[in-house]
Amino acid sequence: MKRTVLYIIFLSINIGFCQYRQKAGQPYAEPDLLIWENDTIQIQTFPLYCLSTFDQKNLFDNKEAKPECWGCLKNYIAEWKIINSKLYLSNIYSFNFKKDSIKTDLNKLFPDKIKNNVVLADWYSGNLFVPKGEHIWMSQSPGFPIYESEWKLIIEKGQIENMELKNGNYYKSIYTESPKNLIAFIENNLDQKSINELKNRKISIYLKTGKSKNDFSISKVKGITDKSLEKKLVEVINKLPNFDYYYRHGEELNIIFLITFMDNRP
């Protein structure tokens, strides 16, 4: 059997004001760094965005510190530390620190707040998400990772008030690991007459992830003009035993997988 299968991912995520949410097609934001319990962890929550006086154009005393990637949102990488259940800013490096060795003088930026070379992030109240465990990459290159587990640190004026660990942030089904599995499922569950009617048609199936393995939905099916045939195909797809789900920063991600195929059998 000769068949062509295309595999594309579209992603939609809400964007918060201080707690950044990256979405597909959006320029990549280099993670900040968090030093916690002897580990240095990359995080995609940016507390500096919540500082009312923050202006990344004035971080490096007029030294030119430009990201090397097109359209990058940040020209810096902030380094944070958790000490005695409090969040501190310890460094602000240029995006290309390994090449240009430029970093911010925190004494100039926070002359009244710096103590022992760190600054208490007392301007920040919100959630700090700290990844843990294995991860998978989503969206366009370099995209962003979704981690198996994630700490949610609830912070009030720089003080950690509570900590929650969420496990099982994602599940990747065999149907997105290889779209051929979805095609095989359809062929095994659709009547032969309908399979023959699908011959040489370019069919596009939009599957939307939900809150769990069984909470997926079909956004639409394209390529079928016969409503009765489309209904049969939808009924079969709804019988899938499971499908993907994804969580990031405590939120369910509504990801739409587009699987397009054509049966080219003679």
C-alpha positions in Angstrom: 0.0 0.0 0.0 1.4 3.4 -1.0 0.5 6.2 1.3 1.7 9.7 2.1 1.4 11.0 5.6 2.1 14.6 6.8 2.5 15.5 10.4 2.1 19.1 11.7 1.5 20.5 15.2 -0.4 23.7 16.1 -0.4 25.1 19.6 -2.4 27.7 21.5 -1.6 29.0 25.0 -2.7 32.0 26.9 -0.2 34.7 27.7 0.0 36.1 31.2 1.5 39.5 32.1 4.3 38.6 34.5 4.3 34.8 34.1 5.2 34.4 30.4 3.5 31.7 28.3 5.3 30.8 25.0 3.2 29.8 22.0 3.9 28.2 18.7 5.5 30.4 16.1 6.5 32.9 18.8 10.2 33.9 19.0 12.1 31.8 21.6 12.8 33.3 25.0 16.0 32.1 26.6 15.2 30.6 30.1 16.2 32.3 33.3 18.3 30.2 35.8 17.2 29.2 39.3 19.7 27.9 41.9 17.8 25.7 44.3 18.9 22.9 46.6 22.3 22.7 44.9 20.8 22.4 41.4 20.8 25.0 38.6 17.5 24.8 36.8 16.2 26.5 33.6 12.9 28.2 34.2 10.4 29.9 31.9 8.9 32.2 34.5 10.5 35.7 34.5 10.0 37.7 37.7 11.9 40.7 36.4 8.9 41.4 34.1 6.9 42.3 37.2 9.4 44.9 38.4 7.7 48.3 37.5 11.1 50.0 36.9 12.5 47.1 34.8 13.8 48.1 31.3 16.1 45.5 29.6 17.5 48.2 27.4 19.3 49.8 30.3 20.8 46.7 32.0 24.4 46.8 30.8 25.6 50.4 31.0 25.2 51.1 27.3 27.2 48.0 26.4 25.7 46.4 23.4 24.3 42.9 24.3 22.2 41.6 21.5 20.7 38.1 21.2 22.0 36.1 18.2 18.6 34.5 17.4 16.0 36.3 15.2 13.3 38.1 17.2 14.4 36.9 20.6 12.3 38.6 23.3 15.1 38.8 26.0 18.6 40.2 25.8 19.4 38.9 29.2 19.4 35.8 31.4 18.6 36.4 35.1 19.9 34.1 37.8 17.8 33.5 40.9 18.4 31.8 44.2 16.1 30.4 46.8 17.6 31.0 50.2 15.6 30.3 53.4 12.4 30.1 51.5 12.9 33.5 49.8 13.5 34.3 46.2 16.6 36.4 45.4 18.1 37.9 42.3 21.8 37.0 42.2 22.9 38.0 38.6 21.7 39.3 35.3 23.9 38.0 32.4 23.8 39.1 28.8 22.2 36.7 26.4 25.7 36.0 25.0 27.5 36.0 28.3 29.7 33.1 27.3 31.0 35.2 24.4 30.9 38.8 25.6 31.2 38.3 29.4 28.8 41.2 30.0 26.6 41.2 33.1 24.7 43.8 35.1 26.2 45.6 38.1 23.4 44.8 40.7 24.9 47.5 43.0 24.0 50.2 40.5 20.7 48.7 39.5 19.5 48.1 43.1 21.7 50.4 45.3 19.2 50.3 48.2 18.2 46.7 48.0 21.3 44.6 47.5 22.7 42.7 50.5 25.4 40.1 50.4 25.4 40.4 46.6 21.8 39.3 46.2 18.5 41.3 45.9 15.3 40.1 47.6 12.6 39.9 44.9 10.0 41.6 47.1 8.3 43.0 44.0 7.2 39.6 42.9 4.0 37.9 43.9 2.8 35.0 41.9 3.7 31.5 40.9 7.2 30.3 40.0 7.2 27.1 38.0 10.2 24.8 38.4 10.6 21.9 36.1 11.5 18.4 37.3 12.2 15.1 35.6 12.1 14.1 31.9 10.8 16.4 29.2 9.7 16.4 25.6 10.1 19.2 23.1 7.0 20.9 21.6 6.3 23.4 18.9 8.8 24.8 16.4 12.6 24.7 16.9 13.9 25.5 19.4 10.4 25.3 20.8 10.0 24.7 24.5 10.0 21.7 26.8 7.1 20.2 28.7 8.4 18.4 31.8 7.1 15.2 33.4 6.8 17.0 36.7 6.8 20.6 37.9 7.0 22.5 41.1 4.6 25.4 41.6 6.1 27.8 44.2 3.5 30.3 45.4 5.3 33.5 46.2 4.1 36.6 48.1 6.5 39.6 47.9 9.5 37.3 47.5 8.6 34.9 50.2 7.6 31.3 49.3 4.2 30.7 50.9 3.4 27.3 49.6 4.8 24.6 47.3 3.0 22.1 45.1 4.4 19.3 42.9 2.4 18.2 39.9 3.3 14.9 38.3 2.2 13.4 35.0 2.2 16.6 33.0 2.0 14.8 29.6 1.1 11.7 27.8 2.1 11.0 24.2 -0.1 8.4 22.5 1.0 6.0 19.7 -1.2 8.0 17.3 1.0 11.1 17.5 4.2 9.1 17.9 3.4 7.8 14.4 0.3 8.9 12.4 0.3 5.5 10.7 -1.2 4.1 13.9 -4.2 6.3 13.5 -4.6 5.2 9.9 -4.4 1.6 11.0 -7.0 2.1 13.7 -9.4 3.7 11.1 -8.9 0.8 8.7 -9.5 -1.8 11.4 -12.7 -0.2 12.6 -14.3 1.3 9.5 -16.4 -0.8 7.2 -14.9 -1.8 3.9 -17.4 0.1 1.8 -16.4 3.4 3.6 -12.7 2.6 3.3 -13.1 2.2 -0.5 -15.0 5.5 -0.7 -12.0 7.2 1.0 -9.7 5.9 -1.7 -7.6 8.7 -3.4 -9.1 11.3 -1.1 -6.8 13.7 0.8 -8.2 13.6 4.3 -7.2 16.0 7.1 -8.2 15.2 10.6 -7.8 17.8 13.4 -7.5 16.2 16.8 -7.6 18.4 19.9 -6.0 17.4 23.2 -7.9 17.7 26.5 -7.4 17.2 30.2 -6.7 13.5 30.1 -6.1 10.5 27.8 -9.9 10.2 27.2 -10.7 13.9 27.0 -9.8 14.5 23.3 -12.0 15.9 20.6 -12.2 16.2 16.9 -12.1 19.8 15.8 -12.9 19.1 12.2 -12.4 16.8 9.2 -11.5 18.1 5.8 -11.6 16.4 2.4 -14.9 14.6 2.7 -18.0 16.2 1.1 -20.3 13.2 1.9 -21.7 14.0 5.4 -22.7 10.4 6.0 -19.2 9.2 5.2 -17.7 12.0 7.4 -20.0 11.0 10.3 -18.8 7.3 10.1 -15.2 8.4 10.1 -15.8 10.7 13.2 -17.6 7.9 15.0 -14.6 5.6 14.5 -12.0 8.2 15.6 -14.1 8.9 18.7 -13.5 5.2 19.7 -9.7 5.8 20.1 -8.7 4.2 23.4 -6.6 7.2 24.3 -4.9 10.3 23.0 -2.3 12.9 24.1 -2.6 15.4 26.8 -0.2 18.1 28.0 0.1 20.5 31.0 2.6 23.3 31.4 2.8 25.9 34.2 -0.2 24.3 35.8 -2.4 24.9 32.7 -3.9 22.4 30.3 -2.6 23.0 26.8 -5.1 22.8 24.0 -3.0 21.4 21.2 -4.4 20.5 17.8 -2.7 17.8 15.9 -3.3 17.8 12.2 -2.9 14.5 10.5 -3.3 14.4 6.7 -3.2 11.3 4.7 -4.1 9.9 1.2 -4.7 6.3 0.2 -3.0 5.9 -3.2 -3.8 2.2 -3.7 -4.6 1.4 -7.3 
